[in-house]
Amino acid sequence: MSKKKAIYSGTFDPITNGHIDIIKRALKVFDEVIVAIASSDAKKPMFNIDKRVELVEIATKNLDGTIAKPFNNLLVDFAKEQGVTNIIRGLRAVSDFEYELQMGYANSSLDKEIETIYFMPTLKNAFVSSSIVRELIKFDGNFNNLVPKEIIKELY
């Protein structure tokens, strides 16, 4: 029997408890979730791609069925390379919805086989974002409750 696979993509700069929440929810539906870390050089990430992959691997090491992989091409092309047609996206707030809907339609227009599945995090993770964590890191704020405990030391 073939495994049901999905891709959860993002910059993960860094991975947060909100991301982990979405991964855990996706693992209830899919046998395998490829956490696809976009190089996103245009966004000028705080952490380089190798470090972000390492942080995702550390944060997900106890979540059976997760694989961290970097990518530097269109998500639909990466999905095709991986033999995956399901894309996972997280929706934290109404403000995410319009952007995510546009991206889902764009991906579907590029590859008719692509299905985008949206997951909402729990309420306690609804406000968590990598940009908030980066600001807290930059200004020596306390971010410990926003990221997986396994990566806290790596971020200091």
N, CA, C and O of each residue as an XYZ file, in Angstrom:
624
protein
N       0.849     -1.178      0.000
C       0.000      0.000      0.000
C       0.889      1.234      0.000
O       1.843      1.312      0.774
N       0.586      2.192     -0.856
C       1.420      3.390     -0.915
C       1.051      4.352      0.208
O      -0.091      4.417      0.664
N       2.055      5.084      0.625
C       1.860      6.045      1.708
C       1.179      7.300      1.187
O       1.429      7.737      0.064
N       0.310      7.876      2.023
C      -0.278      9.169      1.705
C       0.715     10.233      2.156
O       1.060     10.323      3.334
N       1.172     11.045      1.186
C       2.206     12.031      1.471
C       1.697     13.443      1.223
O       0.803     13.670      0.408
N       2.289     14.377      1.943
C       1.984     15.792      1.744
C       3.257     16.591      1.937
O       4.215     16.138      2.563
N       3.241     17.791      1.383
C       4.355     18.730      1.556
C       3.844     19.923      2.347
O       2.786     20.477      2.049
N       4.608     20.309      3.356
C       4.338     21.529      4.112
C       5.525     22.437      3.855
O       6.626     22.179      4.340
N       5.305     23.494      3.097
C       6.426     24.342      2.693
C       6.420     25.677      3.419
O       5.382     26.157      3.876
N       7.598     26.257      3.512
C       7.756     27.573      4.106
C       9.221     27.901      4.217
O      10.078     27.112      3.819
N       9.508     29.064      4.757
C      10.910     29.413      4.984
C      11.382     28.865      6.336
O      12.569     28.598      6.519
N      10.453     28.699      7.275
C      10.792     28.149      8.590
C      12.018     28.869      9.167
O      13.029     28.246      9.491
N      11.901     30.173      9.284
C      13.025     31.035      9.678
C      12.739     31.765     10.982
O      12.512     32.975     10.960
N      12.742     31.070     12.118
C      12.921     29.629     12.353
C      11.569     28.911     12.454
O      10.509     29.534     12.397
N      11.638     27.593     12.603
C      10.433     26.802     12.835
C       9.874     27.196     14.207
O      10.626     27.441     15.150
N       8.544     27.250     14.297
C       7.883     27.672     15.532
C       6.939     26.583     16.037
O       6.729     25.566     15.374
N       6.378     26.814     17.217
C       5.371     25.889     17.741
C       4.129     25.869     16.851
O       3.435     24.855     16.779
N       3.848     26.971     16.179
C       2.732     26.998     15.234
C       2.964     26.049     14.075
O       2.050     25.341     13.652
N       4.204     26.033     13.552
C       4.545     25.088     12.477
C       4.401     23.644     12.962
O       3.841     22.798     12.265
N       4.911     23.377     14.162
C       4.838     22.019     14.723
C       3.372     21.603     14.877
O       3.010     20.462     14.589
N       2.546     22.525     15.327
C       1.115     22.278     15.469
C       0.517     21.828     14.132
O      -0.220     20.843     14.084
N       0.827     22.541     13.057
C       0.312     22.195     11.727
C       0.855     20.836     11.276
O       0.109     20.030     10.718
N       2.137     20.574     11.509
C       2.734     19.283     11.135
C       2.024     18.142     11.860
O       1.707     17.121     11.250
N       1.775     18.312     13.157
C       1.094     17.263     13.935
C      -0.313     17.019     13.402
O      -0.756     15.874     13.313
N      -1.007     18.082     13.052
C      -2.352     17.928     12.499
C      -2.294     17.199     11.153
O      -3.115     16.326     10.874
N      -1.316     17.570     10.329
C      -1.168     16.933      9.013
C      -0.844     15.446      9.158
O      -1.295     14.631      8.354
N      -0.067     15.095     10.174
C       0.300     13.693     10.379
C      -0.888     12.834     10.819
O      -0.805     11.606     10.783
N      -1.973     13.454     11.225
C      -3.193     12.699     11.531
C      -3.904     12.283     10.243
O      -4.706     11.349     10.238
N      -3.598     12.992      9.146
C      -4.245     12.732      7.864
C      -3.315     12.014      6.889
O      -3.754     11.191      6.086
N      -2.016     12.339      6.971
C      -1.030     11.807      6.034
C      -0.015     10.935      6.766
O       0.292     11.165      7.935
N       0.501      9.927      6.057
C       1.519      9.039      6.619
C       2.878      9.736      6.682
O       3.687      9.478      7.574
N       3.109     10.623      5.715
C       4.408     11.296      5.624
C       4.197     12.760      5.271
O       3.420     13.092      4.376
N       4.900     13.629      5.987
C       4.882     15.053      5.696
C       6.311     15.492      5.410
O       7.191     15.417      6.267
N       6.513     15.952      4.184
C       7.813     16.515      3.816
C       7.771     17.987      4.192
O       6.975     18.755      3.651
N       8.634     18.374      5.124
C       8.740     19.776      5.506
C       9.740     20.390      4.529
O      10.948     20.179      4.634
N       9.209     21.147      3.583
C      10.009     21.699      2.487
C      10.451     23.108      2.858
O       9.633     24.022      2.963
N      11.755     23.272      3.056
C      12.313     24.544      3.485
C      12.796     25.304      2.255
O      13.743     24.902      1.579
N      12.110     26.421      1.986
C      12.445     27.248      0.826
C      13.689     28.076      1.112
O      13.828     28.643      2.196
N      14.592     28.147      0.143
C      15.801     28.954      0.355
C      15.440     30.420      0.540
O      16.035     31.097      1.379
N      14.481     30.924     -0.226
C      13.928     32.280     -0.056
C      14.966     33.370      0.155
O      14.841     34.188      1.067
N      15.990     33.379     -0.690
C      17.041     34.396     -0.565
C      16.484     35.815     -0.652
O      17.016     36.724     -0.015
N      15.424     36.018     -1.429
C      14.834     37.352     -1.584
C      14.283     37.882     -0.264
O      14.219     39.094     -0.059
N      13.881     36.968      0.639
C      13.361     37.379      1.945
C      14.477     37.706      2.937
O      14.211     38.187      4.038
N      15.727     37.443      2.546
C      16.880     37.661      3.426
C      16.664     37.017      4.811
O      16.574     37.709      5.825
N      16.586     35.704      4.825
C      16.317     35.018      6.091
C      17.425     35.235      7.127
O      18.588     35.439      6.776
N      17.049     35.189      8.394
C      17.993     35.333      9.507
C      18.960     34.154      9.537
O      20.149     34.318      9.812
N      18.431     32.951      9.249
C      19.227     31.727      9.294
C      19.421     31.205      7.872
O      18.497     31.255      7.059
N      20.626     30.703      7.570
C      20.864     30.172      6.223
C      20.098     28.855      6.051
O      19.602     28.276      7.018
N      20.017     28.411      4.829
C      19.198     27.237      4.505
C      19.656     25.992      5.267
O      18.822     25.215      5.732
N      20.956     25.796      5.400
C      21.444     24.605      6.113
C      21.022     24.632      7.578
O      20.639     23.603      8.134
N      21.092     25.805      8.202
C      20.703     25.939      9.610
C      19.202     25.717      9.766
O      18.769     25.068     10.718
N      18.404     26.251      8.838
C      16.952     26.076      8.925
C      16.565     24.610      8.760
O      15.671     24.123      9.451
N      17.237     23.903      7.844
C      16.980     22.465      7.685
C      17.348     21.740      8.983
O      16.602     20.885      9.459
N      18.500     22.090      9.544
C      18.939     21.472     10.803
C      17.933     21.726     11.922
O      17.611     20.808     12.676
N      17.433     22.950     12.043
C      16.460     23.279     13.087
C      15.161     22.494     12.904
O      14.577     22.020     13.878
N      14.712     22.358     11.663
C      13.503     21.576     11.394
C      13.747     20.107     11.756
O      12.883     19.467     12.356
N      14.911     19.574     11.397
C      15.221     18.172     11.725
C      15.232     17.953     13.230
O      14.703     16.953     13.716
N      15.833     18.881     13.973
C      15.879     18.767     15.432
C      14.464     18.836     16.008
O      14.088     18.028     16.857
N      13.691     19.806     15.536
C      12.348     20.044     16.072
C      11.369     18.918     15.749
O      10.403     18.714     16.484
N      11.604     18.187     14.665
C      10.662     17.140     14.241
C      11.198     15.730     14.453
O      10.570     14.762     14.024
N      12.344     15.599     15.106
C      12.961     14.267     15.222
C      12.068     13.246     15.929
O      12.206     12.046     15.692
N      11.160     13.698     16.788
C      10.266     12.771     17.482
C       8.898     12.661     16.830
O       7.988     12.052     17.393
N       8.746     13.245     15.648
C       7.485     13.155     14.912
C       7.669     12.184     13.753
O       8.157     12.556     12.685
N       7.272     10.939     13.977
C       7.420      9.912     12.939
C       6.659     10.329     11.691
O       5.512     10.769     11.758
N       7.322     10.180     10.553
C       6.687     10.493      9.284
C       7.065     11.861      8.738
O       6.537     12.283      7.709
N       7.975     12.561      9.417
C       8.402     13.861      8.885
C       9.794     13.754      8.282
O      10.663     13.047      8.791
N       9.979     14.470      7.189
C      11.273     14.539      6.507
C      11.502     16.003      6.154
O      10.622     16.649      5.585
N      12.665     16.527      6.483
C      13.012     17.911      6.147
C      13.831     17.913      4.864
O      14.807     17.174      4.739
N      13.423     18.758      3.901
C      14.156     18.860      2.642
C      14.187     20.315      2.182
O      13.162     20.995      2.193
N      15.365     20.790      1.778
C      15.423     22.143      1.222
C      14.973     22.128     -0.235
O      15.070     21.109     -0.920
N      14.474     23.289     -0.699
C      14.173     23.399     -2.128
C      14.381     24.835     -2.594
O      14.301     25.784     -1.814
N      14.652     24.962     -3.896
C      14.946     26.273     -4.472
C      14.329     26.378     -5.872
O      14.974     26.831     -6.817
N      13.070     25.949     -5.981
C      12.360     26.032     -7.247
C      10.887     26.243     -6.943
O      10.516     26.413     -5.781
N      10.047     26.236     -7.958
C       8.613     26.366     -7.725
C       8.125     25.191     -6.885
O       8.562     24.056     -7.077
N       7.227     25.472     -5.965
C       6.704     24.423     -5.095
C       6.057     23.296     -5.889
O       6.217     22.127     -5.537
N       5.334     23.622     -6.949
C       4.705     22.559     -7.746
C       5.746     21.680     -8.423
O       5.533     20.478     -8.581
N       6.871     22.267     -8.826
C       7.946     21.473     -9.423
C       8.601     20.588     -8.365
O       8.902     19.423     -8.628
N       8.823     21.135     -7.175
C       9.380     20.346     -6.075
C       8.430     19.192     -5.737
O       8.863     18.057     -5.538
N       7.138     19.497     -5.676
C       6.140     18.460     -5.371
C       6.191     17.342     -6.407
O       6.133     16.162     -6.063
N       6.300     17.722     -7.668
C       6.370     16.728     -8.744
C       7.619     15.853     -8.575
O       7.559     14.634     -8.729
N       8.765     16.505     -8.252
C      10.019     15.749     -8.024
C       9.855     14.737     -6.890
O      10.446     13.658     -6.922
N       9.050     15.093     -5.895
C       8.859     14.227     -4.728
C       7.715     13.226     -4.923
O       7.497     12.352     -4.083
N       6.996     13.360     -6.023
C       5.858     12.470     -6.266
C       4.690     12.749     -5.325
O       3.975     11.831     -4.922
N       4.500     14.021     -4.977
C       3.474     14.416     -4.011
C       2.497     15.385     -4.677
O       2.908     16.281     -5.416
N       1.207     15.201     -4.413
C       0.201     16.106     -4.980
C      -0.544     16.908     -3.913
O      -1.361     17.767     -4.243
N      -0.267     16.633     -2.638
C      -0.952     17.327     -1.546
C      -0.033     18.355     -0.900
O       1.072     18.033     -0.462
N      -0.506     19.595     -0.849
C       0.257     20.671     -0.219
C      -0.504     21.138      1.012
O      -1.700     21.422      0.955
N       0.207     21.209      2.111
C      -0.350     21.653      3.393
C      -0.037     23.128      3.574
O       1.081     23.569      3.309
N      -1.017     23.884      4.022
C      -0.812     25.296      4.363
C      -1.504     25.568      5.687
O      -2.539     24.977      5.994
N      -0.925     26.464      6.464
C      -1.506     26.857      7.736
C      -2.233     28.184      7.605
O      -1.774     29.091      6.912
N      -3.362     28.288      8.271
C      -4.123     29.538      8.321
C      -4.235     29.972      9.772
O      -4.915     29.330     10.573
N      -3.554     31.076     10.107
C      -3.624     31.575     11.477
C      -4.772     32.550     11.659
O      -5.476     32.500     12.668
N      -4.965     33.425     10.704
C      -5.960     34.491     10.849
C      -6.587     34.772      9.495
O      -6.132     34.270      8.468
N      -7.622     35.569      9.506
C      -8.301     35.949      8.274
C      -7.312     36.580      7.299
O      -7.433     36.409      6.086
N      -6.336     37.308      7.831
C      -5.344     37.971      6.977
C      -4.529     36.971      6.156
O      -4.056     37.315      5.072
N      -4.356     35.755      6.641
C      -3.634     34.719      5.893
C      -4.477     34.175      4.729
O      -3.947     33.734      3.709
N      -5.782     34.220      4.909
C      -6.663     33.505      3.996
C      -6.536     33.954      2.546
O      -6.394     33.116      1.655
N      -6.583     35.252      2.295
C      -6.554     35.736      0.915
C      -5.255     35.329      0.216
O      -5.280     34.843     -0.915
N      -4.127     35.528      0.889
C      -2.834     35.159      0.309
C      -2.777     33.656      0.042
O      -2.396     33.232     -1.049
N      -3.149     32.864      1.021
C      -3.063     31.402      0.882
C      -4.013     30.902     -0.211
O      -3.678     29.973     -0.946
N      -5.180     31.507     -0.317
C      -6.123     31.125     -1.361
C      -5.532     31.414     -2.743
O      -5.633     30.587     -3.649
N      -4.919     32.581     -2.901
C      -4.278     32.933     -4.171
C      -3.163     31.948     -4.513
O      -3.047     31.504     -5.655
N      -2.347     31.613     -3.519
C      -1.252     30.664     -3.753
C      -1.794     29.291     -4.124
O      -1.267     28.636     -5.022
N      -2.839     28.857     -3.441
C      -3.449     27.563     -3.760
C      -3.977     27.524     -5.183
O      -3.786     26.537     -5.895
N      -4.647     28.605     -5.604
C      -5.151     28.680     -6.977
C      -4.004     28.733     -7.983
O      -4.062     28.093     -9.033
N      -2.966     29.496     -7.659
C      -1.815     29.594     -8.566
C      -1.161     28.225     -8.742
O      -0.851     27.820     -9.862
N      -0.953     27.512     -7.632
C      -0.341     26.181     -7.716
C      -1.211     25.230     -8.522
O      -0.704     24.445     -9.324
N      -2.521     25.301     -8.309
C      -3.441     24.439     -9.044
C      -3.444     24.765    -10.536
O      -3.604     23.872    -11.369
N      -3.268     26.046    -10.872
C      -3.242     26.420    -12.291
C      -1.969     25.914    -12.973
O      -1.956     25.681    -14.182
N      -0.899     25.747    -12.186
C       0.360     25.234    -12.738
C       0.372     23.720    -12.845
O       1.041     23.152    -13.709
N      -0.379     23.065    -11.952
C      -0.454     21.604    -11.957
C      -1.829     21.200    -11.438
O      -2.125     21.346    -10.252
N      -2.659     20.695    -12.336
C      -4.045     20.337    -11.998
C      -4.144     19.226    -10.953
O      -5.187     19.061    -10.321
N      -3.076     18.474    -10.769
C      -3.080     17.384     -9.792
C      -2.894     17.877     -8.362
O      -3.188     17.147     -7.416
N      -2.414     19.096     -8.195
C      -2.107     19.640     -6.861
C      -3.379     19.938     -6.085
O      -4.291     20.589     -6.595
N      -3.433     19.462     -4.862
C      -4.512     19.777     -3.927
C      -3.887     20.519     -2.754
O      -2.863     20.091     -2.221
N      -4.494     21.623     -2.353
C      -4.011     22.360     -1.194
C      -4.981     22.131     -0.049
O      -6.188     22.329     -0.191
N      -4.439     21.709      1.093
C      -5.238     21.432      2.282
C      -4.817     22.432      3.344
O      -3.630     22.586      3.629
N      -5.795     23.109      3.927
C      -5.523     24.160      4.910
C      -5.813     23.648      6.315
O      -6.857     23.050      6.575
N      -4.870     23.897      7.209
C      -5.042     23.535      8.612
C      -4.937     24.798      9.464
O      -4.143     25.693      9.174
N      -5.736     24.854     10.499
C      -5.651     25.954     11.448
C      -4.930     25.455     12.697
O      -5.197     24.347     13.164
N      -4.014     26.266     13.243
C      -3.353     25.849     14.488
C      -4.314     26.008     15.670
O      -5.374     26.621     15.539
N      -3.944     25.465     16.793
C      -4.729     25.684     18.008
C      -4.695     27.168     18.349
O      -3.821     27.899     17.882
N      -5.631     27.601     19.149
C      -5.746     29.008     19.512
C      -4.456     29.540     20.139
O      -4.053     30.672     19.872
N      -3.809     28.720     20.972
C      -2.586     29.208     21.634
C      -1.441     29.450     20.652
O      -0.503     30.180     20.971
N      -1.503     28.852     19.470
C      -0.458     29.057     18.462
C      -0.895     29.961     17.313
O      -0.135     30.170     16.368
N      -2.105     30.493     17.384
C      -2.660     31.260     16.275
C      -1.884     32.546     15.991
O      -1.887     33.027     14.858
N      -1.225     33.103     16.992
C      -0.499     34.366     16.786
C       0.991     34.153     16.535
O       1.703     35.106     16.221
N       1.462     32.944     16.665
C       2.892     32.667     16.564
C       3.334     32.735     15.104
O       2.730     32.115     14.229
N       4.398     33.500     14.857
C       4.973     33.560     13.512
C       6.488     33.639     13.621
O       7.036     34.076     14.633
N       7.145     33.209     12.564
C       8.608     33.287     12.538
C       9.076     34.730     12.645
O      10.109     34.998     13.257
N       8.329     35.668     12.056
C       8.767     37.071     12.111
C       8.729     37.605     13.541
O       9.601     38.382     13.930
N       7.732     37.201     14.330
C       7.700     37.596     15.739
C       8.901     37.011     16.463
O       9.560     37.707     17.235
N       9.189     35.743     16.221
C      10.334     35.093     16.870
C      11.634     35.788     16.473
O      12.487     36.020     17.329
N      11.802     36.123     15.196
C      13.025     36.822     14.756
C      13.182     38.169     15.459
O      14.290     38.540     15.845
N      12.089     38.898     15.625
C      12.153     40.190     16.341
C      12.562     39.982     17.792
O      13.367     40.744     18.328
N      12.015     38.962     18.424
C      12.367     38.681     19.820
C      13.835     38.271     19.935
O      14.517     38.668     20.880
N      14.318     37.487     18.990
C      15.731     37.098     18.991
C      16.603     38.339     18.826
O      17.570     38.535     19.562
N      16.249     39.168     17.858
C      17.022     40.374     17.543
C      17.140     41.312     18.744
O      18.193     41.907     18.971
N      16.056     41.441     19.509
C      16.037     42.387     20.623
C      16.111     41.706     21.986
O      15.687     42.272     22.993
N      16.656     40.479     22.011
C      16.854     39.731     23.254
C      15.577     39.544     24.072
O      15.609     39.565     25.302
N      14.459     39.362     23.380
C      13.200     39.081     24.067
C      13.077     37.593     24.349
O      13.842     36.787     23.819
N      12.126     37.238     25.173
C      11.912     35.842     25.532
C      10.992     35.189     24.502
O       9.819     35.546     24.393
N      11.521     34.247     23.763
C      10.763     33.538     22.722
C      10.604     32.063     23.048
O      10.085     31.300     22.233
N      11.049     31.649     24.243
C      11.096     30.224     24.593
C       9.753     29.508     24.451
O       9.720     28.325     24.112
N       8.636     30.214     24.706
C       7.327     29.561     24.620
C       6.765     29.534     23.197
O       5.664     29.031     22.971
N       7.522     30.076     22.239
C       7.038     30.157     20.856
C       7.698     29.161     19.917
O       7.227     28.957     18.798
N       8.787     28.537     20.362
C       9.533     27.608     19.515
C       9.660     26.255     20.221
O       9.563     26.184     21.446
N       9.876     25.189     19.457
C      10.071     23.873     20.087
C      11.254     23.914     21.054
O      12.307     24.472     20.744
N      11.063     23.316     22.225
C      12.113     23.352     23.262
C      13.431     22.765     22.761
O      14.505     23.144     23.229
N      13.341     21.833     21.801
C      14.550     21.176     21.292
C      15.493     22.126     20.554
O      16.675     21.819     20.400
N      14.986     23.281     20.094
C      15.837     24.186     19.315
C      16.204     25.473     20.053
O      16.943     26.298     19.517
N      15.702     25.654     21.269
C      15.938     26.919     21.995
C      17.426     27.236     22.077
O      17.833     28.353     21.757
N      18.248     26.269     22.502
C      19.695     26.530     22.618
C      20.306     26.938     21.287
O      21.203     27.779     21.239
N      19.819     26.341     20.210
C      20.346     26.635     18.871
C      20.090     28.088     18.471
O      20.848     28.668     17.694
N      19.022     28.665     19.004
C      18.630     30.023     18.604
C      19.348     31.116     19.402
O      19.364     32.276     18.992
N      19.941     30.744     20.539
C      20.631     31.747     21.363
C      22.041     31.993     20.887
O      22.757     32.807     21.470
